[in-house]
Amino acid sequence: LTIIIPFTSTLSFTKDDLIPGVYTIFFADIITSTMTQLIDPASHFKKHFLAPRAKTQESMNKCFEGTSYELAERYTSAIKLIFLAFFYNSIYPAIFFLAAFALFINYMVDKFSIMRTWARAPKIGKEVSEFSRKYFLSSAVIALAVVSSYF
């Protein structure tokens, strides 16, 4: 967005300018990813259509297993929101409120999904969170410093 929108259009509020575009990205991320995660159409199809038509008890039990998920995917979603907020903070300071709201919504939907709809996750160590904290969050803070000093 920053490259394709002319500099004179960065701070105006018409439909095709930068700030409404950034708002649209955050709003779409809040709505589409959370709704898709909450609705979970594949799981509902398995539970309500395939399970009653299963031939054996074992195949029916497989239909009722939860949706598998990756912890790395959840970290990627959170880091993406943080990175976008840090990148656009100098021209749109209210992005921190949008990012906080988006992270809160993601937290609540993930909590519901872990408790209700997702399958049990495999036991993994703390390496994923340490790697994310060390490298991705550090690069987001560096991007915050660079963008804040040059925008």
FIZA-683426 format. One record per atom (N, C-alpha, C): residue in one letter; z, x, y. Coordinates in steps of 0.02 Angstrom, whole numbers, padded with zeros to 5 digits, always signed. Last residue first. Example, Ala and Ser with C-alpha at 12.3 -4.5 7.8 and 13.67 -1.06 7.14 Angstrom:
<nodes>
S+00354+00642-00112S+00357+00684-00053S+00394+00645+00002A+00390+00660-00284A+00390+00615-00225A+00390+00660-00165
</nodes>
This chain:
<nodes>
F+00412+00473+00410F+00384+00409+00430F+00404+00393+00501Y+00478+00593+00379Y+00409+00595+00401Y+00379+00529+00421S+00608+00568+00338S+00597+00620+00389S+00526+00620+00416S+00599+00470+00243S+00638+00457+00303S+00625+00509+00358V+00526+00536+00144V+00496+00480+00179V+00534+00465+00243V+00621+00635+00105V+00555+00654+00130V+00524+00597+00170A+00733+00559+00063A+00739+00609+00116A+00671+00627+00146L+00675+00481-00039L+00708+00450+00019L+00713+00498+00077A+00637+00580-00129A+00585+00540-00096A+00613+00504-00035I+00764+00621-00167I+00721+00668-00132I+00665+00631-00096V+00804+00504-00232V+00841+00526-00172V+00800+00577-00133A+00711+00506-00338A+00711+00450-00290A+00749+00469-00226S+00750+00621-00406S+00684+00620-00373S+00678+00561-00324S+00876+00576-00450S+00871+00633-00404S+00804+00634-00369L+00836+00475-00537L+00875+00457-00478L+00874+00514-00427F+00766+00555-00632F+00734+00501-00595F+00771+00482-00532Y+00861+00659-00673Y+00793+00673-00650Y+00763+00616-00608K+00994+00612-00699K+00980+00680-00675K+00913+00685-00641R+00984+00480-00744R+01025+00496-00686R+01007+00564-00656S+00901+00495-00855S+00881+00452-00800S+00919+00469-00736F+00979+00579-00934F+00913+00601-00913F+00890+00560-00853E+01091+00496-00955E+01099+00560-00920E+01032+00586-00895S+01033+00390-01025S+01063+00378-00959S+01073+00443-00920V+00989+00459-01140V+00942+00421-01098V+00970+00410-01029E+01105+00514-01197E+01053+00557-01171E+01006+00521-01124K+01207+00451-01262K+01207+00446-01190K+01151+00487-01157G+01131+00384-01411G+01181+00420-01374G+01174+00409-01299I+01110+00228-01494I+01084+00289-01465I+01139+00321-01424K+01088+00110-01613K+01139+00153-01583K+01106+00217-01559P+00972-00019-01570P+00993+00037-01613P+01045+00079-01576A+01026-00184-01523A+00993-00120-01508A+01016-00066-01557R+00995-00341-01591R+01044-00287-01582R+01007-00221-01573A+00878-00437-01494A+00906-00412-01557A+00955-00356-01542W+00908-00557-01363W+00881-00494-01389W+00914-00476-01455T+00979-00674-01324T+00911-00678-01351T+00886-00614-01383R+01119-00658-01285R+01093-00719-01315R+01026-00712-01351M+01161-00534-01233M+01209-00577-01268M+01177-00633-01308I+01045-00484-01176I+01081-00444-01226I+01128-00488-01266S+01015-00588-01085S+00970-00572-01140S+01003-00531-01195F+01123-00583-00995F+01110-00644-01034F+01067-00628-01095K+01101-00453-00946K+01165-00470-00979K+01157-00533-01022D+00976-00468-00888D+00985-00422-00944D+01049-00437-00982V+01011-00558-00787V+00963-00579-00838V+00968-00533-00899M+01100-00479-00711M+01123-00542-00741M+01076-00566-00797Y+01018-00370-00674Y+01080-00360-00712Y+01102-00424-00747N+00918-00433-00601N+00901-00398-00663N+00962-00387-00706I+00997-00478-00494I+00964-00527-00536I+00944-00495-00603F+01036-00353-00442F+01086-00400-00465F+01055-00452-00512L+00911-00300-00406L+00951-00266-00457L+01006-00311-00485A+00876-00393-00306A+00834-00386-00366A+00873-00351-00422F+00977-00370-00212F+00969-00436-00242F+00929-00432-00307A+00948-00236-00180A+01014-00254-00208A+01011-00322-00243A+00820-00253-00128A+00830-00212-00188A+00897-00228-00221L+00847-00331-00015L+00803-00357-00067L+00813-00318-00133F+00927-00240+00053F+00956-00304+00033F+00914-00335-00022F+00835-00138+00074F+00895-00124+00036F+00929-00188+00012I+00741-00192+00158I+00722-00183+00088I+00782-00167+00045A+00772-00190+00288A+00799-00246+00249A+00781-00241+00175P+00697-00085+00342P+00766-00073+00320P+00797-00130+00280Y+00551-00033+00339Y+00577-00099+00323Y+00648-00093+00297I+00525+00098+00365I+00486+00048+00403I+00511-00023+00390S+00617+00164+00285S+00611+00183+00355S+00571+00133+00396N+00607+00115+00153N+00666+00100+00194N+00657+00115+00268Y+00512+00136+00055Y+00494+00094+00112Y+00552+00081+00160F+00576+00221-00037F+00512+00240-00008F+00497+00200+00055F+00692+00154-00078F+00698+00218-00042F+00633+00237-00007A+00631+00046-00143A+00675+00035-00085A+00683+00099-00045L+00561+00111-00245L+00524+00073-00194L+00567+00060-00132F+00672+00165-00316F+00622+00209-00286F+00582+00173-00232I+00737+00048-00359I+00771+00095-00315I+00722+00140-00279L+00638-00008-00441L+00663-00045-00382L+00697+00002-00333K+00626+00095-00536K+00568+00074-00496K+00590+00037-00433I+00751+00095-00595I+00732+00153-00555I+00671+00136-00511A+00745-00030-00663A+00795-00018-00610A+00775+00040-00565S+00637-00008-00752S+00636-00064-00705S+00685-00052-00647T+00684+00101-00826T+00623+00107-00786T+00619+00052-00734Y+00793+00046-00893Y+00804+00099-00844Y+00744+00106-00798R+00720-00040-00976R+00767-00069-00928R+00784-00018-00874E+00650+00052-01053E+00613+00003-01012E+00658-00028-00959A+00751+00115-01122A+00713+00153-01073A+00673+00107-01027L+00791+00019-01211L+00835+00036-01156L+00799+00074-01102E+00686-00105-01271E+00696-00033-01263E+00741-00022-01202Y+00703-00238-01390Y+00696-00212-01322Y+00709-00137-01322S+00655-00378-01492S+00676-00308-01484S+00664-00285-01412T+00724-00538-01501T+00669-00497-01477T+00694-00425-01469G+00818-00582-01650G+00804-00579-01579G+00746-00534-01562E+00777-00679-01792E+00799-00616-01763E+00779-00615-01690F+00720-00791-01844F+00776-00800-01799F+00806-00735-01773C+00625-00746-01932C+00602-00784-01873C+00658-00792-01822K+00703-00695-02032K+00666-00648-01990K+00640-00683-01927N+00747-00813-02092N+00795-00771-02058N+00761-00721-02012M+00626-00853-02150M+00656-00894-02097M+00707-00854-02058S+00610-00756-02247S+00561-00759-02192S+00587-00803-02135E+00722-00788-02325E+00716-00722-02295E+00666-00723-02237Q+00695-00915-02374Q+00751-00907-02328Q+00747-00840-02291T+00518-00953-02374T+00579-00927-02404T+00633-00920-02351K+00420-01013-02295K+00423-01030-02366K+00489-01007-02398A+00432-01092-02134A+00439-01033-02177A+00448-01054-02249R+00431-01191-02042R+00376-01190-02090R+00379-01130-02137P+00536-01167-01955P+00539-01227-01998P+00485-01228-02052A+00484-01042-01897A+00544-01044-01941A+00548-01108-01982L+00374-01070-01814L+00365-01034-01876L+00424-01041-01924F+00431-01152-01710F+00370-01170-01744F+00364-01136-01812H+00552-01106-01659H+00540-01178-01662H+00477-01199-01698K+00555-00965-01669K+00613-01005-01688K+00597-01078-01699K+00429-00922-01625K+00452-00904-01692K+00509-00950-01715F+00427-00977-01496F+00375-00995-01544F+00398-00980-01615H+00535-00909-01438H+00538-00982-01447H+00486-01007-01497S+00483-00779-01439S+00543-00795-01478S+00549-00870-01490A+00375-00794-01351A+00364-00772-01420A+00424-00790-01464P+00432-00831-01226P+00391-00878-01264P+00380-00858-01337D+00548-00809-01131D+00537-00776-01195D+00496-00820-01242I+00617-00848-01013I+00580-00897-01052I+00568-00871-01123L+00675-00728-00966L+00717-00785-00982L+00681-00836-01026Q+00565-00643-00949Q+00620-00622-00993Q+00663-00682-01012T+00491-00715-00858T+00461-00699-00923T+00516-00679-00972M+00582-00715-00752M+00562-00778-00784M+00531-00766-00852T+00591-00579-00721T+00651-00616-00744T+00632-00681-00778S+00460-00546-00684S+00492-00512-00740S+00553-00550-00766T+00432-00639-00577T+00392-00636-00638T+00429-00603-00696I+00538-00627-00475I+00519-00690-00507I+00486-00679-00575I+00552-00491-00440I+00611-00532-00454I+00591-00594-00494D+00420-00454-00418D+00459-00421-00471D+00520-00462-00489A+00387-00536-00311A+00352-00545-00374A+00390-00512-00431F+00473-00481-00215F+00481-00550-00235F+00447-00564-00302F+00421-00350-00205F+00490-00361-00228F+00500-00433-00252I+00290-00380-00160I+00301-00340-00221I+00371-00352-00248T+00315-00449-00042T+00282-00483-00097T+00292-00446-00162Y+00369-00348+00037Y+00410-00406+00020Y+00381-00443-00040V+00254-00270+00049V+00313-00243+00014V+00360-00299-00007G+00175-00360+00122G+00153-00335+00057G+00210-00307+00016P+00245-00377+00243P+00238-00434+00196P+00214-00413+00127I+00228-00238+00283I+00294-00267+00270I+00290-00330+00228L+00084-00219+00299L+00125-00181+00251L+00191-00215+00234D-00027-00364+00307D+00004-00302+00332D+00054-00275+00281D-00086-00487+00286D-00115-00429+00253D-00084-00363+00274K-00016-00584+00363K-00018-00589+00291K-00040-00524+00256T+00080-00504+00495T+00028-00549+00470T+00023-00542+00394F+00175-00426+00560F+00197-00473+00509F+00143-00522+00489S+00174-00247+00591S+00159-00316+00608S+00173-00361+00548L+00190-00115+00552L+00248-00152+00576L+00234-00224+00596T+00065-00068+00507T+00125-00059+00467T+00183-00103+00488S-00056-00068+00570S-00035-00130+00538S+00030-00123+00499T-00085+00058+00611T-00070+00009+00663T-00047-00057+00634F-00120+00122+00493F-00054+00135+00522F-00036+00084+00575P-00198+00016+00368P-00200+00059+00427P-00131+00065+00460I-00171+00026+00197I-00159-00014+00256I-00159+00032+00317I-00183+00116+00093I-00240+00072+00107I-00231+00029+00169I-00062+00188+00088I-00125+00224+00100I-00180+00176+00121T+00037+00096+00062T+00042+00138+00122T-00024+00171+00138L+00000+00040-00060L+00000+00000+00000L+00000+00042+00063
</nodes>
